[in-house]
Amino acid sequence: MTMIDTDTSGVPARILKSPMHWRNAKHQSHWRSGDEEFDAAKFGMWLFLSTEVLLFAGIFCGYAVFRMLYPEAWANGSHSLDWRMGAANTAILLFSSWTAANAVRLCQLDKQFWFKINILITILCAIAFVAIKFTFEYGIKLPEGKAPGTFFSYPYATDPHEPLWWSLYYIGTGIHAFHVIIGAFLFAFVLWRAHRYQAYGPTQYTLVENSALYWHIVDLIWIFLFPLLYLIH
Amino acid sequence: MSTLEANAGHHHDEGSYFDGPPGMMARIWQWSTTVDHKKIGVMYLVAVLFMFFLGGMAAIGVRYELLDPIRTQTTEFVNAAGDIETVTVTTGESLKELMGGMFGEGVSGSQIYNRVFTLHGAIMVFMFIIPAIPAALGNFLLPIMLGAKDVAFPRLNLLSWYIYVVGCLFGVLSILLGGVDTGWTFYTPYSTTTDADHWRVVLMVMAAFILGFSSILTGLNFVVTVHKLRAPGMGWFDMPLMIWALYATAIIQVLATPVVGITLLLLIFERVMHIGIFDPSLGGDPVLYQHFFWFYSHPVVYVMILPGMGIISEVIAVNARKHIFGYRAIAFSSLGIAGVSFLVWGHHIFTAMGELAAILFSGLTFLVAIPTAIKMFNWVATLYKGSIVINTAMTYGLMFLFTFSIGGLTGLPLATLATDLHLHDSYYVVAHFHYTMMGGTVIAFMAGLHHWWPKMFGKMYSEKGAMLGAALVFIGFNLTFFTQFFLGTQGMPRRYANYVDEFQTLHQISSAGSLILLVGFLVHLFVFVQSLLSGDKAPANPWGGLTLEWETESPPIEHNFHKEPILKHGPYDFETTVPPHWDPKDYPLPENAGKH
């Protein structure tokens, strides 16, 4: 492995000598090189992302079937969502995807401070996304009775199939929000290790890159959920 | 010098993977934290064999109940006082009499029967047959056959095992709480309404959901391993066919399992929160559940059979001492089956779709027969003019050709719309399914277990005892299930504890067969235990195989090979290669071996 010539003058010896530091990281013994290990981890991540797409495919398929069967219920349901909240969350996720990509690049360049700042912004975006979702969307809709399935008690519904819309809305966005939370924890783990050991750098950034990949798919799924739920007529 | 010796003594490379630190607790700790694919494979083997035992006991329960039909008869008669009195008599509740207490008060014999066949199906499908070959034998063999030290992600591999165990615990917990009666397919609306005040069904669905994660992670691991960790010199077409089969299996596991994941999740929401997606009273559609479910569960029957076909390719080529016929055809037919498997789910629900869709699915289903038949003919052609050695593994291999042919060919009338109308949901389907899954996968699993047992545990087993077991399994299996083809064509529906008197003889023959089957497996168990306790030490290459696992010791050392193996011959070049570790005493070689 080639050593990258970067400035280490400001780094305390305790961190530089830690086996967790990116310069000291060794690939696992069953790989011929760290590069092969990195390629494999990334390939594995892409496979995992394909399973995520297929998981959400079930929800999109259910959405398509019932939208075709009950277009009125779908239109009514969509109209009672606040598109501004959806748009705000879209902007937040897109921005956080940019900071996640930034983090990978900054990590490759060994700019530890800005790398950590970008990870931190990504985590804050995730928290903002979930907060908006829970307080300004679920928190307002649920008390009105716009709840899934048999919990539905909104008195002014005009279509008998609106409960079904809300079921799919809560399950689709709920499972997505769950993924956002997992992503936030993933980045928090990366941030902690980066802060504690400087564990990631130009030759060792597998987890950073894979977390960012995961974050992009979470973003991408929202890019589909947003228009399908908020912007239909 | 002394340091060198000390190093050698402590070096991991020297000992077999079975060696461990002294002391019971230390060994348990070592095994439960291991990332060695061989240990994980053995742990899977122990776990799936235990689940096989549980599922098998449920199967014996099913056959025991069917010795007698459950009958409820109401008769009226005039009693001594001159009033008309009605008396209801229920007969034939064998399971209830045997173990009714386990299921609580007030549960009828038919309900107990429903639970027992559901347990049989759910355990066998989700906890035994899906992980049996890929996760147990596959984990052990895949890296060694590729010439690698381990799978791509060893820690993920251990995590898969733990997820599997947690899934099984959920399933077992559900059984201990009284079991579920939904059938292993969990069809809505029954599965969302039955047993409504209890968590048993949710637990069982959760079990299947969790097991799905384990399956995905194993599949993902295998795909990456095959792509990235082949030995130097091993191109895609130098891989053993077992690897091709495991690769195709892994692709299906990765692509199909997430769909059942979301389906089961929706089912849990449906049952717990009544979200209505599968509930017609809220505008939902129960048939949607069936589409989702079979979109996974049809491809997954190829997860069950493809690795079995991989085993058969190895066992037949090695024991015929002949280059496998049509290597590429077999490899591509594995991928072909994996591809077609995603297009045929509709044949489980012909009656729930339009005519055109049914015709399309029927046509696509026939496509499956082509790659399957390609494999079958290639195996038979491999046997032709081979120097066939009959040992237990080969016996099971030949048995597979026989029983799986029956299983495959009896599938065709089920794919045909007109005949399926008559046969669907009958015992014919039960028999067909068991001829493919038991006559296919389990028989292949037994072939593989006997073929690689010396490699896995470093001990030989009693060939005579194993052959006796194989004979009993063959007789028992055919007695049990061939009769069911007749029952089915005559109109015996599946999942009923009651039947007309005309069926009783066939049912009793079938039940007798299942007992012989049980004895056969117990003989195998005995042979294996005896092998572990007092078997002869296995040579490195007892059968003369050419794939890389035979290059290393039996059992393999911890890192599989002393140095990274370099491929010098193909996996089936029996005519031109002297097998590694060959001893002339063991078996003769074909004439030209080693003279290329």
Interface residues (C-beta under 8 A of the other chain):
Chain A: Q28 S29 H30 E36 D39 A40 A41 F43 G44 L47 F48 S50 T51 E52 L54 L55 F56 A57 G58 I59 C61 G62 V65 F66 L69 Y70 A73 P148 G149 T150 F151 P160 H161 P163 L164 S167 L168 Y170 I171 I175
Chain B: P143 A148 K149 D150 A152 F153 P154 L156 I216 L220 N221 V223 V224 H227 K228 L229 V254 L255 T257 P258 V259 G261 I262 T263 L265 L266 F269 E270 M273 H274 I275 G276 I277 D279 L282 G283 G284 D285 L288 F292 H559
